[in-house]
Amino acid sequence: MSILETTLVFAVIPLAIYGAFSLVTLRSKFAGRPRYRPGQAWEFPPTWWSANPAGAGEPHAAGETASPSKARGGASGSW
């Protein structure tokens, strides 16, 4: 093998593979919209989110009665 072939096989081809993987993994970072960073002004409307809408104080449907939860657990629960 000549020095040119050796350089191609052991240097250029691996660098091309690393470059292709780098472009694929970083393209979303460069093409994405700007992210919020702490300290920046918040320019979006407030959003209220609850994993349990029934427990967020939502009114019950007509005819339903509220019953206390029987679920136990958490940091101070008894098993």
PyMOL Python script that loads the backbone (N, CA, C, O; Angstrom):
from pymol import cmd

cmd.read_pdbstr("""\
ATOM      1  N   MET A   1       0.841  -1.185   0.000  1.00  0.00           N
ATOM      2  CA  MET A   1       0.000   0.000   0.000  1.00  0.00           C
ATOM      3  C   MET A   1       0.881   1.242   0.000  1.00  0.00           C
ATOM      4  O   MET A   1       1.927   1.276   0.648  1.00  0.00           O
ATOM      5  N   SER A   2       0.455   2.239  -0.719  1.00  0.00           N
ATOM      6  CA  SER A   2       1.204   3.489  -0.754  1.00  0.00           C
ATOM      7  C   SER A   2       0.826   4.349   0.446  1.00  0.00           C
ATOM      8  O   SER A   2      -0.145   4.057   1.144  1.00  0.00           O
ATOM      9  N   ILE A   3       1.583   5.393   0.680  1.00  0.00           N
ATOM     10  CA  ILE A   3       1.301   6.304   1.799  1.00  0.00           C
ATOM     11  C   ILE A   3      -0.033   6.996   1.609  1.00  0.00           C
ATOM     12  O   ILE A   3      -0.716   7.291   2.589  1.00  0.00           O
ATOM     13  N   LEU A   4      -0.420   7.262   0.367  1.00  0.00           N
ATOM     14  CA  LEU A   4      -1.698   7.897   0.070  1.00  0.00           C
ATOM     15  C   LEU A   4      -2.858   6.973   0.443  1.00  0.00           C
ATOM     16  O   LEU A   4      -3.828   7.417   1.057  1.00  0.00           O
ATOM     17  N   GLU A   5      -2.766   5.709   0.083  1.00  0.00           N
ATOM     18  CA  GLU A   5      -3.808   4.749   0.432  1.00  0.00           C
ATOM     19  C   GLU A   5      -3.892   4.544   1.942  1.00  0.00           C
ATOM     20  O   GLU A   5      -4.986   4.447   2.499  1.00  0.00           O
ATOM     21  N   THR A   6      -2.758   4.478   2.592  1.00  0.00           N
ATOM     22  CA  THR A   6      -2.719   4.304   4.045  1.00  0.00           C
ATOM     23  C   THR A   6      -3.365   5.485   4.751  1.00  0.00           C
ATOM     24  O   THR A   6      -4.137   5.301   5.692  1.00  0.00           O
ATOM     25  N   THR A   7      -3.054   6.701   4.301  1.00  0.00           N
ATOM     26  CA  THR A   7      -3.652   7.905   4.890  1.00  0.00           C
ATOM     27  C   THR A   7      -5.148   7.938   4.647  1.00  0.00           C
ATOM     28  O   THR A   7      -5.917   8.325   5.527  1.00  0.00           O
ATOM     29  N   LEU A   8      -5.556   7.541   3.474  1.00  0.00           N
ATOM     30  CA  LEU A   8      -6.974   7.510   3.155  1.00  0.00           C
ATOM     31  C   LEU A   8      -7.723   6.525   4.053  1.00  0.00           C
ATOM     32  O   LEU A   8      -8.788   6.851   4.577  1.00  0.00           O
ATOM     33  N   VAL A   9      -7.180   5.339   4.229  1.00  0.00           N
ATOM     34  CA  VAL A   9      -7.850   4.300   5.001  1.00  0.00           C
ATOM     35  C   VAL A   9      -7.845   4.619   6.493  1.00  0.00           C
ATOM     36  O   VAL A   9      -8.864   4.436   7.159  1.00  0.00           O
ATOM     37  N   PHE A  10      -6.722   5.094   7.032  1.00  0.00           N
ATOM     38  CA  PHE A  10      -6.597   5.267   8.477  1.00  0.00           C
ATOM     39  C   PHE A  10      -6.886   6.679   8.984  1.00  0.00           C
ATOM     40  O   PHE A  10      -6.984   6.871  10.196  1.00  0.00           O
ATOM     41  N   ALA A  11      -7.025   7.659   8.118  1.00  0.00           N
ATOM     42  CA  ALA A  11      -7.267   9.031   8.583  1.00  0.00           C
ATOM     43  C   ALA A  11      -8.504   9.657   7.941  1.00  0.00           C
ATOM     44  O   ALA A  11      -9.387  10.128   8.657  1.00  0.00           O
ATOM     45  N   VAL A  12      -8.590   9.673   6.635  1.00  0.00           N
ATOM     46  CA  VAL A  12      -9.648  10.402   5.953  1.00  0.00           C
ATOM     47  C   VAL A  12     -11.002   9.716   6.131  1.00  0.00           C
ATOM     48  O   VAL A  12     -11.993  10.381   6.434  1.00  0.00           O
ATOM     49  N   ILE A  13     -11.058   8.409   5.947  1.00  0.00           N
ATOM     50  CA  ILE A  13     -12.331   7.704   6.066  1.00  0.00           C
ATOM     51  C   ILE A  13     -12.887   7.789   7.492  1.00  0.00           C
ATOM     52  O   ILE A  13     -14.065   8.109   7.651  1.00  0.00           O
ATOM     53  N   PRO A  14     -12.087   7.516   8.543  1.00  0.00           N
ATOM     54  CA  PRO A  14     -12.636   7.684   9.903  1.00  0.00           C
ATOM     55  C   PRO A  14     -13.068   9.121  10.204  1.00  0.00           C
ATOM     56  O   PRO A  14     -14.089   9.327  10.861  1.00  0.00           O
ATOM     57  N   LEU A  15     -12.315  10.110   9.739  1.00  0.00           N
ATOM     58  CA  LEU A  15     -12.712  11.504   9.960  1.00  0.00           C
ATOM     59  C   LEU A  15     -14.020  11.821   9.240  1.00  0.00           C
ATOM     60  O   LEU A  15     -14.844  12.571   9.763  1.00  0.00           O
ATOM     61  N   ALA A  16     -14.221  11.267   8.059  1.00  0.00           N
ATOM     62  CA  ALA A  16     -15.474  11.484   7.336  1.00  0.00           C
ATOM     63  C   ALA A  16     -16.646  10.845   8.093  1.00  0.00           C
ATOM     64  O   ALA A  16     -17.731  11.423   8.150  1.00  0.00           O
ATOM     65  N   ILE A  17     -16.434   9.668   8.668  1.00  0.00           N
ATOM     66  CA  ILE A  17     -17.492   9.013   9.438  1.00  0.00           C
ATOM     67  C   ILE A  17     -17.818   9.827  10.686  1.00  0.00           C
ATOM     68  O   ILE A  17     -18.990  10.054  10.984  1.00  0.00           O
ATOM     69  N   TYR A  18     -16.797  10.268  11.419  1.00  0.00           N
ATOM     70  CA  TYR A  18     -17.031  11.113  12.599  1.00  0.00           C
ATOM     71  C   TYR A  18     -17.744  12.409  12.216  1.00  0.00           C
ATOM     72  O   TYR A  18     -18.643  12.856  12.928  1.00  0.00           O
ATOM     73  N   GLY A  19     -17.353  13.003  11.114  1.00  0.00           N
ATOM     74  CA  GLY A  19     -17.993  14.235  10.659  1.00  0.00           C
ATOM     75  C   GLY A  19     -19.460  14.020  10.303  1.00  0.00           C
ATOM     76  O   GLY A  19     -20.306  14.858  10.616  1.00  0.00           O
ATOM     77  N   ALA A  20     -19.760  12.905   9.652  1.00  0.00           N
ATOM     78  CA  ALA A  20     -21.151  12.618   9.297  1.00  0.00           C
ATOM     79  C   ALA A  20     -22.005  12.419  10.547  1.00  0.00           C
ATOM     80  O   ALA A  20     -23.112  12.950  10.626  1.00  0.00           O
ATOM     81  N   PHE A  21     -21.504  11.658  11.528  1.00  0.00           N
ATOM     82  CA  PHE A  21     -22.241  11.474  12.776  1.00  0.00           C
ATOM     83  C   PHE A  21     -22.405  12.788  13.533  1.00  0.00           C
ATOM     84  O   PHE A  21     -23.453  13.033  14.131  1.00  0.00           O
ATOM     85  N   SER A  22     -21.385  13.629  13.510  1.00  0.00           N
ATOM     86  CA  SER A  22     -21.478  14.926  14.188  1.00  0.00           C
ATOM     87  C   SER A  22     -22.556  15.799  13.558  1.00  0.00           C
ATOM     88  O   SER A  22     -23.326  16.442  14.272  1.00  0.00           O
ATOM     89  N   LEU A  23     -22.619  15.830  12.254  1.00  0.00           N
ATOM     90  CA  LEU A  23     -23.638  16.644  11.580  1.00  0.00           C
ATOM     91  C   LEU A  23     -25.039  16.116  11.861  1.00  0.00           C
ATOM     92  O   LEU A  23     -25.969  16.901  12.049  1.00  0.00           O
ATOM     93  N   VAL A  24     -25.200  14.808  11.891  1.00  0.00           N
ATOM     94  CA  VAL A  24     -26.520  14.233  12.143  1.00  0.00           C
ATOM     95  C   VAL A  24     -26.976  14.530  13.567  1.00  0.00           C
ATOM     96  O   VAL A  24     -28.144  14.852  13.787  1.00  0.00           O
ATOM     97  N   THR A  25     -26.066  14.427  14.539  1.00  0.00           N
ATOM     98  CA  THR A  25     -26.466  14.641  15.933  1.00  0.00           C
ATOM     99  C   THR A  25     -26.608  16.112  16.287  1.00  0.00           C
ATOM    100  O   THR A  25     -27.398  16.443  17.171  1.00  0.00           O
ATOM    101  N   LEU A  26     -25.892  16.991  15.646  1.00  0.00           N
ATOM    102  CA  LEU A  26     -25.936  18.411  15.999  1.00  0.00           C
ATOM    103  C   LEU A  26     -26.894  19.225  15.148  1.00  0.00           C
ATOM    104  O   LEU A  26     -27.132  20.392  15.459  1.00  0.00           O
ATOM    105  N   ARG A  27     -27.450  18.661  14.096  1.00  0.00           N
ATOM    106  CA  ARG A  27     -28.308  19.472  13.230  1.00  0.00           C
ATOM    107  C   ARG A  27     -29.570  19.946  13.940  1.00  0.00           C
ATOM    108  O   ARG A  27     -30.046  21.049  13.670  1.00  0.00           O
ATOM    109  N   SER A  28     -30.121  19.136  14.842  1.00  0.00           N
ATOM    110  CA  SER A  28     -31.317  19.587  15.548  1.00  0.00           C
ATOM    111  C   SER A  28     -30.995  20.743  16.487  1.00  0.00           C
ATOM    112  O   SER A  28     -31.841  21.608  16.714  1.00  0.00           O
ATOM    113  N   LYS A  29     -29.796  20.766  17.029  1.00  0.00           N
ATOM    114  CA  LYS A  29     -29.394  21.865  17.905  1.00  0.00           C
ATOM    115  C   LYS A  29     -29.288  23.174  17.120  1.00  0.00           C
ATOM    116  O   LYS A  29     -29.684  24.230  17.615  1.00  0.00           O
ATOM    117  N   PHE A  30     -28.766  23.109  15.922  1.00  0.00           N
ATOM    118  CA  PHE A  30     -28.600  24.319  15.123  1.00  0.00           C
ATOM    119  C   PHE A  30     -29.885  24.740  14.427  1.00  0.00           C
ATOM    120  O   PHE A  30     -30.091  25.930  14.190  1.00  0.00           O
ATOM    121  N   ALA A  31     -30.754  23.790  14.094  1.00  0.00           N
ATOM    122  CA  ALA A  31     -31.965  24.105  13.347  1.00  0.00           C
ATOM    123  C   ALA A  31     -33.158  24.382  14.255  1.00  0.00           C
ATOM    124  O   ALA A  31     -34.171  24.902  13.788  1.00  0.00           O
ATOM    125  N   GLY A  32     -33.064  24.050  15.530  1.00  0.00           N
ATOM    126  CA  GLY A  32     -34.199  24.198  16.437  1.00  0.00           C
ATOM    127  C   GLY A  32     -34.457  25.648  16.814  1.00  0.00           C
ATOM    128  O   GLY A  32     -33.640  26.535  16.567  1.00  0.00           O
ATOM    129  N   ARG A  33     -35.622  25.859  17.421  1.00  0.00           N
ATOM    130  CA  ARG A  33     -35.962  27.213  17.853  1.00  0.00           C
ATOM    131  C   ARG A  33     -35.165  27.557  19.110  1.00  0.00           C
ATOM    132  O   ARG A  33     -34.683  26.653  19.794  1.00  0.00           O
ATOM    133  N   PRO A  34     -35.019  28.819  19.423  1.00  0.00           N
ATOM    134  CA  PRO A  34     -34.246  29.203  20.605  1.00  0.00           C
ATOM    135  C   PRO A  34     -34.907  28.686  21.888  1.00  0.00           C
ATOM    136  O   PRO A  34     -36.132  28.681  22.010  1.00  0.00           O
ATOM    137  N   ARG A  35     -34.099  28.264  22.814  1.00  0.00           N
ATOM    138  CA  ARG A  35     -34.595  27.726  24.069  1.00  0.00           C
ATOM    139  C   ARG A  35     -34.638  28.805  25.136  1.00  0.00           C
ATOM    140  O   ARG A  35     -33.923  29.804  25.066  1.00  0.00           O
ATOM    141  N   TYR A  36     -35.490  28.582  26.122  1.00  0.00           N
ATOM    142  CA  TYR A  36     -35.547  29.484  27.270  1.00  0.00           C
ATOM    143  C   TYR A  36     -34.345  29.216  28.157  1.00  0.00           C
ATOM    144  O   TYR A  36     -34.013  28.063  28.431  1.00  0.00           O
ATOM    145  N   ARG A  37     -33.706  30.260  28.596  1.00  0.00           N
ATOM    146  CA  ARG A  37     -32.578  30.160  29.518  1.00  0.00           C
ATOM    147  C   ARG A  37     -32.936  30.927  30.790  1.00  0.00           C
ATOM    148  O   ARG A  37     -33.583  31.971  30.708  1.00  0.00           O
ATOM    149  N   PRO A  38     -32.540  30.447  31.942  1.00  0.00           N
ATOM    150  CA  PRO A  38     -32.842  31.147  33.185  1.00  0.00           C
ATOM    151  C   PRO A  38     -32.340  32.589  33.129  1.00  0.00           C
ATOM    152  O   PRO A  38     -31.230  32.864  32.673  1.00  0.00           O
ATOM    153  N   GLY A  39     -33.172  33.483  33.595  1.00  0.00           N
ATOM    154  CA  GLY A  39     -32.828  34.903  33.577  1.00  0.00           C
ATOM    155  C   GLY A  39     -33.427  35.654  32.411  1.00  0.00           C
ATOM    156  O   GLY A  39     -33.489  36.883  32.438  1.00  0.00           O
ATOM    157  N   GLN A  40     -33.871  34.941  31.383  1.00  0.00           N
ATOM    158  CA  GLN A  40     -34.498  35.611  30.247  1.00  0.00           C
ATOM    159  C   GLN A  40     -35.947  35.932  30.590  1.00  0.00           C
ATOM    160  O   GLN A  40     -36.553  35.303  31.458  1.00  0.00           O
ATOM    161  N   ALA A  41     -36.484  36.914  29.898  1.00  0.00           N
ATOM    162  CA  ALA A  41     -37.897  37.251  30.092  1.00  0.00           C
ATOM    163  C   ALA A  41     -38.760  36.132  29.537  1.00  0.00           C
ATOM    164  O   ALA A  41     -38.450  35.563  28.490  1.00  0.00           O
ATOM    165  N   TRP A  42     -39.854  35.814  30.243  1.00  0.00           N
ATOM    166  CA  TRP A  42     -40.771  34.767  29.792  1.00  0.00           C
ATOM    167  C   TRP A  42     -41.810  35.411  28.894  1.00  0.00           C
ATOM    168  O   TRP A  42     -42.593  36.245  29.350  1.00  0.00           O
ATOM    169  N   GLU A  43     -41.827  35.032  27.619  1.00  0.00           N
ATOM    170  CA  GLU A  43     -42.687  35.676  26.630  1.00  0.00           C
ATOM    171  C   GLU A  43     -43.866  34.803  26.207  1.00  0.00           C
ATOM    172  O   GLU A  43     -44.458  35.033  25.152  1.00  0.00           O
ATOM    173  N   PHE A  44     -44.209  33.817  27.010  1.00  0.00           N
ATOM    174  CA  PHE A  44     -45.271  32.895  26.642  1.00  0.00           C
ATOM    175  C   PHE A  44     -46.420  33.012  27.625  1.00  0.00           C
ATOM    176  O   PHE A  44     -46.204  33.407  28.771  1.00  0.00           O
ATOM    177  N   PRO A  45     -47.643  32.679  27.208  1.00  0.00           N
ATOM    178  CA  PRO A  45     -48.782  32.758  28.135  1.00  0.00           C
ATOM    179  C   PRO A  45     -48.650  31.691  29.222  1.00  0.00           C
ATOM    180  O   PRO A  45     -48.077  30.630  28.976  1.00  0.00           O
ATOM    181  N   PRO A  46     -49.179  31.963  30.431  1.00  0.00           N
ATOM    182  CA  PRO A  46     -49.080  30.963  31.500  1.00  0.00           C
ATOM    183  C   PRO A  46     -49.915  29.730  31.179  1.00  0.00           C
ATOM    184  O   PRO A  46     -51.002  29.835  30.611  1.00  0.00           O
ATOM    185  N   THR A  47     -49.410  28.588  31.540  1.00  0.00           N
ATOM    186  CA  THR A  47     -50.098  27.323  31.308  1.00  0.00           C
ATOM    187  C   THR A  47     -50.231  26.591  32.630  1.00  0.00           C
ATOM    188  O   THR A  47     -49.237  26.332  33.307  1.00  0.00           O
ATOM    189  N   TRP A  48     -51.452  26.260  32.993  1.00  0.00           N
ATOM    190  CA  TRP A  48     -51.684  25.487  34.208  1.00  0.00           C
ATOM    191  C   TRP A  48     -51.777  24.034  33.827  1.00  0.00           C
ATOM    192  O   TRP A  48     -52.491  23.675  32.890  1.00  0.00           O
ATOM    193  N   TRP A  49     -51.054  23.186  34.550  1.00  0.00           N
ATOM    194  CA  TRP A  49     -51.026  21.774  34.230  1.00  0.00           C
ATOM    195  C   TRP A  49     -51.213  20.983  35.506  1.00  0.00           C
ATOM    196  O   TRP A  49     -50.659  21.323  36.551  1.00  0.00           O
ATOM    197  N   SER A  50     -51.987  19.938  35.413  1.00  0.00           N
ATOM    198  CA  SER A  50     -52.177  19.038  36.546  1.00  0.00           C
ATOM    199  C   SER A  50     -52.246  17.627  36.019  1.00  0.00           C
ATOM    200  O   SER A  50     -52.939  17.356  35.038  1.00  0.00           O
ATOM    201  N   ALA A  51     -51.529  16.728  36.665  1.00  0.00           N
ATOM    202  CA  ALA A  51     -51.561  15.338  36.244  1.00  0.00           C
ATOM    203  C   ALA A  51     -52.889  14.690  36.609  1.00  0.00           C
ATOM    204  O   ALA A  51     -53.273  13.675  36.029  1.00  0.00           O
ATOM    205  N   ASN A  52     -53.586  15.283  37.571  1.00  0.00           N
ATOM    206  CA  ASN A  52     -54.855  14.733  38.026  1.00  0.00           C
ATOM    207  C   ASN A  52     -55.893  15.845  37.998  1.00  0.00           C
ATOM    208  O   ASN A  52     -56.087  16.517  39.011  1.00  0.00           O
ATOM    209  N   PRO A  53     -56.566  16.061  36.871  1.00  0.00           N
ATOM    210  CA  PRO A  53     -57.534  17.153  36.790  1.00  0.00           C
ATOM    211  C   PRO A  53     -58.659  17.012  37.807  1.00  0.00           C
ATOM    212  O   PRO A  53     -59.205  18.024  38.247  1.00  0.00           O
ATOM    213  N   ALA A  54     -59.021  15.800  38.193  1.00  0.00           N
ATOM    214  CA  ALA A  54     -60.080  15.621  39.182  1.00  0.00           C
ATOM    215  C   ALA A  54     -59.642  16.158  40.546  1.00  0.00           C
ATOM    216  O   ALA A  54     -60.482  16.581  41.341  1.00  0.00           O
ATOM    217  N   GLY A  55     -58.366  16.144  40.817  1.00  0.00           N
ATOM    218  CA  GLY A  55     -57.871  16.632  42.095  1.00  0.00           C
ATOM    219  C   GLY A  55     -57.456  18.092  42.066  1.00  0.00           C
ATOM    220  O   GLY A  55     -56.922  18.603  43.050  1.00  0.00           O
ATOM    221  N   ALA A  56     -57.690  18.758  40.971  1.00  0.00           N
ATOM    222  CA  ALA A  56     -57.264  20.148  40.832  1.00  0.00           C
ATOM    223  C   ALA A  56     -58.374  21.126  41.183  1.00  0.00           C
ATOM    224  O   ALA A  56     -58.296  22.300  40.822  1.00  0.00           O
ATOM    225  N   GLY A  57     -59.391  20.669  41.871  1.00  0.00           N
ATOM    226  CA  GLY A  57     -60.470  21.563  42.269  1.00  0.00           C
ATOM    227  C   GLY A  57     -61.524  21.732  41.201  1.00  0.00           C
ATOM    228  O   GLY A  57     -62.348  22.642  41.289  1.00  0.00           O
ATOM    229  N   GLU A  58     -61.520  20.874  40.191  1.00  0.00           N
ATOM    230  CA  GLU A  58     -62.538  20.957  39.156  1.00  0.00           C
ATOM    231  C   GLU A  58     -63.887  20.532  39.753  1.00  0.00           C
ATOM    232  O   GLU A  58     -63.932  19.592  40.546  1.00  0.00           O
ATOM    233  N   PRO A  59     -64.965  21.195  39.393  1.00  0.00           N
ATOM    234  CA  PRO A  59     -66.270  20.802  39.928  1.00  0.00           C
ATOM    235  C   PRO A  59     -66.675  19.418  39.435  1.00  0.00           C
ATOM    236  O   PRO A  59     -66.319  19.015  38.328  1.00  0.00           O
ATOM    237  N   HIS A  60     -67.420  18.696  40.264  1.00  0.00           N
ATOM    238  CA  HIS A  60     -67.883  17.365  39.900  1.00  0.00           C
ATOM    239  C   HIS A  60     -69.072  17.480  38.953  1.00  0.00           C
ATOM    240  O   HIS A  60     -69.762  18.499  38.919  1.00  0.00           O
ATOM    241  N   ALA A  61     -69.292  16.440  38.204  1.00  0.00           N
ATOM    242  CA  ALA A  61     -70.437  16.409  37.290  1.00  0.00           C
ATOM    243  C   ALA A  61     -71.728  16.378  38.111  1.00  0.00           C
ATOM    244  O   ALA A  61     -71.714  16.010  39.286  1.00  0.00           O
ATOM    245  N   ALA A  62     -72.822  16.759  37.496  1.00  0.00           N
ATOM    246  CA  ALA A  62     -74.102  16.809  38.205  1.00  0.00           C
ATOM    247  C   ALA A  62     -74.468  15.433  38.741  1.00  0.00           C
ATOM    248  O   ALA A  62     -74.387  14.442  38.015  1.00  0.00           O
ATOM    249  N   GLY A  63     -74.866  15.363  39.992  1.00  0.00           N
ATOM    250  CA  GLY A  63     -75.290  14.114  40.597  1.00  0.00           C
ATOM    251  C   GLY A  63     -74.177  13.352  41.283  1.00  0.00           C
ATOM    252  O   GLY A  63     -74.456  12.398  42.010  1.00  0.00           O
ATOM    253  N   GLU A  64     -72.933  13.732  41.083  1.00  0.00           N
ATOM    254  CA  GLU A  64     -71.825  13.036  41.736  1.00  0.00           C
ATOM    255  C   GLU A  64     -71.564  13.665  43.089  1.00  0.00           C
ATOM    256  O   GLU A  64     -71.707  14.875  43.264  1.00  0.00           O
ATOM    257  N   THR A  65     -71.187  12.849  44.029  1.00  0.00           N
ATOM    258  CA  THR A  65     -70.809  13.365  45.344  1.00  0.00           C
ATOM    259  C   THR A  65     -69.324  13.145  45.530  1.00  0.00           C
ATOM    260  O   THR A  65     -68.767  12.148  45.069  1.00  0.00           O
ATOM    261  N   ALA A  66     -68.704  14.060  46.193  1.00  0.00           N
ATOM    262  CA  ALA A  66     -67.273  13.943  46.449  1.00  0.00           C
ATOM    263  C   ALA A  66     -67.054  13.019  47.634  1.00  0.00           C
ATOM    264  O   ALA A  66     -67.643  13.219  48.696  1.00  0.00           O
ATOM    265  N   SER A  67     -66.221  12.021  47.461  1.00  0.00           N
ATOM    266  CA  SER A  67     -65.902  11.125  48.566  1.00  0.00           C
ATOM    267  C   SER A  67     -64.409  11.239  48.864  1.00  0.00           C
ATOM    268  O   SER A  67     -63.604  11.430  47.952  1.00  0.00           O
ATOM    269  N   PRO A  68     -64.041  11.123  50.135  1.00  0.00           N
ATOM    270  CA  PRO A  68     -62.617  11.236  50.459  1.00  0.00           C
ATOM    271  C   PRO A  68     -61.826  10.085  49.841  1.00  0.00           C
ATOM    272  O   PRO A  68     -62.343   8.979  49.684  1.00  0.00           O
ATOM    273  N   SER A  69     -60.610  10.346  49.504  1.00  0.00           N
ATOM    274  CA  SER A  69     -59.762   9.339  48.874  1.00  0.00           C
ATOM    275  C   SER A  69     -59.332   8.300  49.895  1.00  0.00           C
ATOM    276  O   SER A  69     -59.044   8.639  51.043  1.00  0.00           O
ATOM    277  N   LYS A  70     -59.286   7.067  49.495  1.00  0.00           N
ATOM    278  CA  LYS A  70     -58.851   5.965  50.343  1.00  0.00           C
ATOM    279  C   LYS A  70     -57.403   5.580  50.039  1.00  0.00           C
ATOM    280  O   LYS A  70     -56.866   4.654  50.648  1.00  0.00           O
ATOM    281  N   ALA A  71     -56.785   6.272  49.119  1.00  0.00           N
ATOM    282  CA  ALA A  71     -55.416   5.934  48.734  1.00  0.00           C
ATOM    283  C   ALA A  71     -54.452   6.293  49.855  1.00  0.00           C
ATOM    284  O   ALA A  71     -54.583   7.341  50.487  1.00  0.00           O
ATOM    285  N   ARG A  72     -53.495   5.428  50.093  1.00  0.00           N
ATOM    286  CA  ARG A  72     -52.467   5.662  51.097  1.00  0.00           C
ATOM    287  C   ARG A  72     -51.118   5.525  50.416  1.00  0.00           C
ATOM    288  O   ARG A  72     -50.995   4.860  49.388  1.00  0.00           O
ATOM    289  N   GLY A  73     -50.154   6.129  50.967  1.00  0.00           N
ATOM    290  CA  GLY A  73     -48.817   6.008  50.406  1.00  0.00           C
ATOM    291  C   GLY A  73     -48.051   7.308  50.545  1.00  0.00           C
ATOM    292  O   GLY A  73     -48.420   8.163  51.350  1.00  0.00           O
ATOM    293  N   GLY A  74     -47.027   7.462  49.798  1.00  0.00           N
ATOM    294  CA  GLY A  74     -46.206   8.655  49.881  1.00  0.00           C
ATOM    295  C   GLY A  74     -45.115   8.491  50.918  1.00  0.00           C
ATOM    296  O   GLY A  74     -44.860   7.384  51.392  1.00  0.00           O
ATOM    297  N   ALA A  75     -44.479   9.578  51.266  1.00  0.00           N
ATOM    298  CA  ALA A  75     -43.345   9.522  52.190  1.00  0.00           C
ATOM    299  C   ALA A  75     -43.775   9.157  53.600  1.00  0.00           C
ATOM    300  O   ALA A  75     -43.005   8.547  54.341  1.00  0.00           O
ATOM    301  N   SER A  76     -44.995   9.522  53.982  1.00  0.00           N
ATOM    302  CA  SER A  76     -45.427   9.220  55.346  1.00  0.00           C
ATOM    303  C   SER A  76     -46.553   8.219  55.386  1.00  0.00           C
ATOM    304  O   SER A  76     -47.227   8.106  56.410  1.00  0.00           O
ATOM    305  N   GLY A  77     -46.785   7.492  54.319  1.00  0.00           N
ATOM    306  CA  GLY A  77     -47.875   6.533  54.264  1.00  0.00           C
ATOM    307  C   GLY A  77     -47.588   5.306  55.100  1.00  0.00           C
ATOM    308  O   GLY A  77     -46.432   4.988  55.380  1.00  0.00           O
ATOM    309  N   SER A  78     -48.628   4.631  55.491  1.00  0.00           N
ATOM    310  CA  SER A  78     -48.450   3.365  56.217  1.00  0.00           C
ATOM    311  C   SER A  78     -48.873   2.235  55.292  1.00  0.00           C
ATOM    312  O   SER A  78     -49.892   2.320  54.607  1.00  0.00           O
ATOM    313  N   TRP A  79     -48.086   1.195  55.286  1.00  0.00           N
ATOM    314  CA  TRP A  79     -48.331   0.099  54.349  1.00  0.00           C
ATOM    315  C   TRP A  79     -48.920  -1.066  55.075  1.00  0.00           C
ATOM    316  O   TRP A  79     -49.201  -2.096  54.464  1.00  0.00           O
TER     317      TRP A  79
END
""", "prot")
cmd.dss("prot")
cmd.show_as("cartoon", "prot")
cmd.util.cbc("prot")
cmd.orient("prot")
